[in-house]
Amino acid sequence: MKRAFDVVVSALGLAVLWPLFVVIAVMIRLNSPGPVYFRHERVGRGGRLFRMYKFRTMSLDEESRGRPFTVEGDSSITAAGRFLRRFKFDELPQLVDVLLGHMSMVGPRPEVPQYVAQYAEDVRRLVLSVRPGITDLASIRFRDENRILAEAPDPEFEYCHSILPIKLAYAKEYVQRHSFWGDLRILIETLRVLYFSAAARQPEIDPASGKVGVNN
């Protein structure tokens, strides 16, 4: 059922959103030289590598380096890229990855190989037993991840030692307890938090219950 749901939703999403894809493509090309799309190597189900689609949000030279993450205010992010990242529009091309079977609509976000190599063996085996997703509870919890990292003295240390362990806790909980209705709820919560919640509010999520709250 999960794979059928992924195929139907991703196909419908691409069919409905193609005009937005065209608008975004024109915006990117007018804003900075370079390709519209960017592909970055990630680790998928069973440890298989795949190249995940995104709209390009950085200058061509910086994007080609394939840095694992950026921070808020990074000068290499284009003006169009800042807008796309604010509403997560840069993630929309991953509907293609879902249709191809590399990803799912909901699941642990795919990581780069260098960070997956840091997982404990049992954690890696569990988390990589499912397809990675476009969204999950950790994506909602850390929707302002770039801002958090920008405020850290050492962004990579902060990510590896503070953010990544929490993401893995959510991922393990998801793998052990996921269901069709749970996935649907996560999709609805993602849309609500990204597009309908006040920008100043930061969602807080209990990884065990999956309950989403908002701090003012």
C-alpha positions, 0 to 999 in steps of 0.5 A: 500500500505504501508504494502504491500511495507513493506512486499515485501521490508523486504522479499526481503531484507532478501532473498538478505542479508542472506549471510551478516547476516551469515558473521556478525554472525560469526564476532560477535561470534568470537569477543566476547562470547554471542548470535548473536542477542539482543532483546530490549523492545520498544513501537510500534503502539498503545502503544503495547510493542514488542522486537526489533531485533538487532545484538549484539554490546556490551559485554554480561553483558552490553547488558543484562542490556538493556541500552536505549542508549550508547555513542561513545567510550563506552568501553562496545561496542565490536570491531565488534560492533563498525564496525556494528554501524558505518554502521548501520548494527546492525539494519538489523535484524529489517527487521524481525520485519517489516515482522512480522508487528511490524515495518515499513521500514519508520516511527518514530524510536521506543523508550523505554517505559521510554522515551515514558512515558515522551511524552505529551498525544497528542504527544503520541497518534499521534506518536504511531498511526503508526508503528515505522520504521527502518529509518526516517528523524530523523535517518538521522539527528542524524546518529552521535547521539552517538558522540553528546551524548559522548560530553555532560556533562550529556548524558541522560539529553542531549538526553531527553531535546535536541535530543528527542524533535527534534525527536518528531518534525520529528515524528509528521511531518511524521505522518501528511504528510507521503506518499508512495513516501515520504517513498521511498525518505527517504529510498534513502536518508538513503542509500545515507547518510550512505553509499555514503556521505563523513563521515565528512559531517553532514546532516541537515534536515528541518522537515517541508519540509523533504529537506535534506542538508549537511554541510561541 
